[in-house]
Amino acid sequence: MADAARPEDLFQGQWQNRKTKLDDFKPYLHERWAEGCTNAWTLWEEIKTHGYTGGYGAVRAYLQPFRTSPTAPAARPPSPRTVTSWILTHPDTLPESERLKLKVVLAGCPELDALTGHVRVFGKMLTQLQGDDHLPQWINAVRADDLPSLHTFANGLERDFAAVTAGLTLPWSSGVVEGHVNRIKMIKRQMYGRAGFDLLRKRVLLA
């Protein structure tokens, strides 16, 4: 420690990787810095509107190395599993910090941005039972973009179009039936395939 060349060198060790209030907002700071906004006070005011509760000093200290390095240090990218969970979460329930991270990811990948839009439109169609009115338009919109994996999904929907439309439109669901089927399969597996139908029937009725 006595040989430290900079004050920052004194902060190596157990506190170095400790999570701070600023961590969730660092991707947003990187994006705004890359866009040309280098005023720490302005950036602090911006992230406060998105839920940051820390002080200005932490933001200023974090941005200080940006001013002396040719490029801002790269933030660790989120994993594919994490990005998938952000996309599949309803926008209204996605925490503000994660929404900001997703915005940064989508800004760097137009294809993923288009995919996210299609996924959310389909989710709305599914939850609001709008398949009869919107499914054909959704399929056409998907085919207009260069998204081969989503094209495969759309092709599958068209192979049983009437049933898919009914499932996305009508209020009835086979979920209860599927639940009973899974329960029967579980009971059957518990008997290791050694018991006959009579015992299975009795166990189902008594369960």
PADOMAR-990106 format. One line per field, with one value per residue (C-alpha): residue in three letters; residue number from 0; x, y, z. Coordinates in nm, 4 decimals. Layout:
BEGIN
res	[ALA,...]
n	[NUM,...]
x	[X,...]
y	[Y,...]
z	[Z,...]
***
This chain:
BEGIN
res	[MET,ALA,ASP,ALA,ALA,ARG,PRO,GLU,ASP,LEU,PHE,GLN,GLY,GLN,TRP,GLN,ASN,ARG,LYS,THR,LYS,LEU,ASP,ASP,PHE,LYS,PRO,TYR,LEU,HIS,GLU,ARG,TRP,ALA,GLU,GLY,CYS,THR,ASN,ALA,TRP,THR,LEU,TRP,GLU,GLU,ILE,LYS,THR,HIS,GLY,TYR,THR,GLY,GLY,TYR,GLY,ALA,VAL,ARG,ALA,TYR,LEU,GLN,PRO,PHE,ARG,THR,SER,PRO,THR,ALA,PRO,ALA,ALA,ARG,PRO,PRO,SER,PRO,ARG,THR,VAL,THR,SER,TRP,ILE,LEU,THR,HIS,PRO,ASP,THR,LEU,PRO,GLU,SER,GLU,ARG,LEU,LYS,LEU,LYS,VAL,VAL,LEU,ALA,GLY,CYS,PRO,GLU,LEU,ASP,ALA,LEU,THR,GLY,HIS,VAL,ARG,VAL,PHE,GLY,LYS,MET,LEU,THR,GLN,LEU,GLN,GLY,ASP,ASP,HIS,LEU,PRO,GLN,TRP,ILE,ASN,ALA,VAL,ARG,ALA,ASP,ASP,LEU,PRO,SER,LEU,HIS,THR,PHE,ALA,ASN,GLY,LEU,GLU,ARG,ASP,PHE,ALA,ALA,VAL,THR,ALA,GLY,LEU,THR,LEU,PRO,TRP,SER,SER,GLY,VAL,VAL,GLU,GLY,HIS,VAL,ASN,ARG,ILE,LYS,MET,ILE,LYS,ARG,GLN,MET,TYR,GLY,ARG,ALA,GLY,PHE,ASP,LEU,LEU,ARG,LYS,ARG,VAL,LEU,LEU,ALA]
n	[0,1,2,3,4,5,6,7,8,9,10,11,12,13,14,15,16,17,18,19,20,21,22,23,24,25,26,27,28,29,30,31,32,33,34,35,36,37,38,39,40,41,42,43,44,45,46,47,48,49,50,51,52,53,54,55,56,57,58,59,60,61,62,63,64,65,66,67,68,69,70,71,72,73,74,75,76,77,78,79,80,81,82,83,84,85,86,87,88,89,90,91,92,93,94,95,96,97,98,99,100,101,102,103,104,105,106,107,108,109,110,111,112,113,114,115,116,117,118,119,120,121,122,123,124,125,126,127,128,129,130,131,132,133,134,135,136,137,138,139,140,141,142,143,144,145,146,147,148,149,150,151,152,153,154,155,156,157,158,159,160,161,162,163,164,165,166,167,168,169,170,171,172,173,174,175,176,177,178,179,180,181,182,183,184,185,186,187,188,189,190,191,192,193,194,195,196,197,198,199,200,201,202,203,204,205,206]
x	[0.0000,0.2908,0.3970,0.0580,0.0937,-0.2670,-0.5343,-0.7449,-0.4738,-0.5486,-0.8975,-0.7945,-0.9171,-1.2362,-1.4354,-1.3390,-1.6266,-1.8897,-2.2273,-2.3281,-2.6432,-2.4833,-2.4249,-2.7664,-2.7256,-2.3728,-2.4892,-2.7033,-2.4076,-2.1916,-2.4542,-2.5071,-2.1314,-2.0923,-2.3663,-2.1600,-2.3142,-2.0121,-2.1564,-2.1645,-2.4322,-2.6622,-2.6168,-2.6814,-3.0060,-3.1073,-3.0534,-3.2330,-3.5468,-3.4990,-3.4768,-3.1169,-3.1042,-2.7304,-2.5378,-2.3747,-2.0249,-2.0516,-2.1498,-1.8694,-1.6111,-1.7250,-1.7068,-1.3668,-1.1623,-1.3671,-1.2112,-0.8543,-0.8929,-0.9398,-1.2589,-1.4923,-1.4355,-1.6642,-1.9410,-1.9816,-2.2554,-2.5579,-2.5947,-2.8355,-3.0533,-3.0795,-3.1680,-3.4295,-3.5927,-3.6041,-3.7695,-4.0277,-4.1202,-4.4137,-4.2703,-4.4908,-4.3481,-3.9831,-3.7771,-3.6481,-3.2833,-3.3362,-3.5358,-3.2383,-3.0021,-3.2335,-3.2506,-2.8716,-2.8664,-3.1381,-2.9693,-2.6704,-2.8656,-3.1484,-3.2446,-3.2902,-3.4864,-3.7227,-3.7525,-3.8428,-4.1189,-4.2699,-4.2490,-4.4279,-4.7009,-4.7575,-4.7667,-5.0314,-5.2311,-5.2085,-5.3075,-5.5823,-5.7258,-5.6846,-5.5763,-5.8779,-5.8088,-5.4293,-5.2668,-5.2533,-5.1037,-4.8511,-4.7353,-4.6994,-4.4990,-4.2673,-4.2046,-4.1162,-3.8096,-3.4976,-3.5562,-3.5275,-3.5969,-3.9166,-4.0138,-3.9977,-4.2296,-4.4730,-4.4703,-4.5670,-4.8578,-4.9851,-4.9804,-5.2605,-5.3900,-5.7530,-5.6610,-5.3982,-5.6451,-5.9034,-5.6471,-5.5540,-5.9147,-6.1525,-6.1676,-6.1580,-5.8381,-5.7256,-5.4970,-5.7081,-5.7186,-5.3420,-5.2953,-5.4930,-5.2990,-4.9685,-5.0942,-5.1905,-4.8514,-4.6790,-4.8795,-4.7969,-4.4256,-4.4383,-4.5427,-4.2435,-4.4698,-4.5180,-4.8829,-5.1838,-5.4693,-5.6882,-5.4350,-5.3705,-5.7452,-5.7821,-5.4924,-5.6269,-5.9712,-5.8321,-5.5776]
y	[0.0000,0.2368,0.1971,0.2946,0.5365,0.6561,0.6934,0.4343,0.1726,0.1877,0.0470,-0.2974,-0.5984,-0.6991,-0.3854,-0.3717,-0.5826,-0.4810,-0.4067,-0.0408,0.1550,0.2705,-0.0764,-0.1070,0.2325,0.1923,0.0643,0.3761,0.5998,0.4252,0.4748,0.8429,0.9048,0.7428,0.9748,1.2740,1.3642,1.4021,1.6272,1.4262,1.6461,1.6076,1.2314,1.2153,1.4071,1.1701,0.8459,0.9902,1.0072,0.6359,0.5387,0.6023,0.7049,0.7564,1.0802,1.2902,1.2142,0.8457,0.9321,1.1868,0.9416,0.6660,0.8926,1.0410,0.7631,0.8176,1.1629,1.0360,0.7207,0.7144,0.5122,0.4414,0.1051,-0.1582,-0.2803,-0.6573,-0.7645,-0.9494,-1.3194,-1.4427,-1.5987,-1.2626,-1.0720,-1.3362,-1.2896,-0.9116,-0.9535,-1.2021,-0.9868,-0.7504,-0.3991,-0.2593,-0.5010,-0.4835,-0.2913,0.0435,-0.0580,-0.3674,-0.1676,0.0633,-0.2304,-0.3823,-0.0493,-0.0473,-0.4047,-0.3380,-0.0182,-0.2247,-0.4958,-0.3970,-0.7625,-0.8200,-0.4955,-0.6180,-0.9578,-0.7921,-0.5940,-0.9068,-1.1015,-0.8278,-0.7895,-1.1656,-1.1572,-0.8850,-1.0818,-1.3905,-1.2256,-1.0082,-1.2820,-1.0808,-1.3659,-1.3514,-0.9852,-0.9652,-1.3044,-1.2751,-0.9239,-1.0466,-1.3289,-1.0874,-0.8451,-1.1264,-1.2342,-0.8761,-0.8922,-1.1044,-1.3289,-1.6934,-1.8498,-1.6494,-1.7409,-2.1063,-2.0330,-1.8508,-2.1464,-2.3751,-2.1495,-2.1544,-2.5346,-2.5418,-2.1912,-2.2504,-2.4129,-2.1460,-1.8676,-2.0285,-2.0638,-1.6959,-1.5783,-1.7972,-1.7781,-2.1554,-2.3392,-2.7018,-2.6150,-2.7974,-3.1129,-3.0983,-3.0639,-3.3840,-3.5663,-3.4672,-3.5807,-3.9234,-3.9569,-3.8757,-4.1455,-4.3959,-4.3167,-4.3693,-4.7325,-4.7875,-4.9454,-5.2626,-5.2137,-5.2653,-5.0393,-5.1373,-5.0124,-4.6957,-4.6251,-4.6777,-4.4470,-4.1757,-4.1928,-4.1872,-3.9114]
z	[0.0000,0.0698,-0.2945,-0.4365,-0.7271,-0.7179,-0.4479,-0.6346,-0.5746,-0.2032,-0.2583,-0.3793,-0.1859,-0.0108,-0.0984,-0.4658,-0.6039,-0.3518,-0.5164,-0.5132,-0.5920,-0.9156,-1.0661,-1.2321,-1.3995,-1.5366,-1.8803,-1.9148,-1.8202,-2.0797,-2.3473,-2.2690,-2.2528,-2.5957,-2.7227,-2.6137,-2.2771,-2.0467,-1.7765,-1.4542,-1.2957,-1.5960,-1.5986,-1.2249,-1.2719,-1.5528,-1.3626,-1.0596,-1.2732,-1.3427,-0.9754,-0.8702,-0.5033,-0.4595,-0.4445,-0.7130,-0.5815,-0.6729,-1.0303,-1.0646,-0.9273,-1.1619,-1.4674,-1.3815,-1.5519,-1.8684,-1.9034,-1.8967,-2.1080,-2.4870,-2.4513,-2.1648,-1.9951,-2.1397,-1.9136,-1.8797,-2.1242,-1.9846,-2.0600,-2.3329,-2.0619,-1.8841,-2.2026,-2.2849,-1.9449,-1.9987,-2.3392,-2.2092,-1.9098,-1.9530,-2.0025,-1.7248,-1.4684,-1.5790,-1.3191,-1.4419,-1.4046,-1.6205,-1.8736,-1.9141,-1.9645,-2.2244,-2.4050,-2.4344,-2.5686,-2.8270,-2.9422,-3.0545,-3.2393,-3.4801,-3.5335,-3.1600,-3.1360,-3.4098,-3.2402,-2.9097,-3.0783,-3.2340,-2.9074,-2.7142,-2.9763,-2.9664,-2.5856,-2.5945,-2.8499,-2.6284,-2.3005,-2.4485,-2.6768,-2.9980,-3.2266,-3.4534,-3.5356,-3.5281,-3.5935,-3.9780,-3.9526,-3.6959,-3.9230,-4.2168,-4.0027,-3.8911,-4.2498,-4.3441,-4.1154,-4.1623,-3.8593,-3.9753,-3.6349,-3.5969,-3.9538,-3.8491,-3.5577,-3.7882,-4.0295,-3.7436,-3.6531,-4.0094,-4.0263,-3.7685,-3.8215,-3.7205,-3.3889,-3.3097,-3.3883,-3.1607,-2.8821,-2.9122,-2.9284,-2.7262,-2.3446,-2.2952,-2.2088,-2.1866,-1.8982,-1.6370,-1.8487,-1.9049,-1.5304,-1.4653,-1.7378,-1.5781,-1.2378,-1.3746,-1.5437,-1.2160,-1.0317,-1.3062,-1.2822,-0.9062,-0.9701,-1.2032,-1.4677,-1.2625,-1.1643,-1.3858,-1.4846,-1.1896,-0.9343,-1.1350,-1.1527,-0.7782,-0.6955,-0.9263,-0.7680,-0.4142,-0.4766]
***
